[in-house]
Amino acid sequence: MSSEERRVELLQGSLDLIVLRTLATMGPLHAYAIATRLERISDYPLDLNQGTLYPALVRLEQKGWIKGAWRKTENNREAKFYTLTRAGERALAAKVESWRRLAGLVDKLLLEA
């Protein structure tokens, strides 16, 4: 299977869950570190680029689920580091529950086919 065939398309709304979970697990990260982390842990390449990730970070920040603050990276560059907020923790819990219900439904439908 080619790398193009192995690419995974994110379902609408799943990127929020993935970003929130990454910040909950890893602590404060900048966008490049988030993208790198997701690429490293995925078995299949995620179709994730700046045009996908940055709007998601802005949206999550506007919802109050993450908070961004400018800091220096390990390479001494300025970057916006994102941290999960209390509201983000609650949103993550709700999204995890919703995802599990959806995954359970899909599993049931696949078993019936």
HELIX and SHEET records of a PDB file:
HELIX    1   1 SER A    3  ARG A    6  1                                   4    
HELIX    2   2 SER A   14  MET A   26  1                                  13    
HELIX    3   3 ALA A   31  ILE A   41  1                                  11    
HELIX    4   4 GLN A   50  GLN A   62  1                                  13    
HELIX    5   5 ARG A   86  GLU A  112  1                                  27    
SHEET    1   A 3 LEU A  29  HIS A  30  0                                        
SHEET    2   A 3 GLU A  78  LEU A  84 -1                                        
SHEET    3   A 3 ILE A  66  LYS A  72 -1                                        
END                                                                             
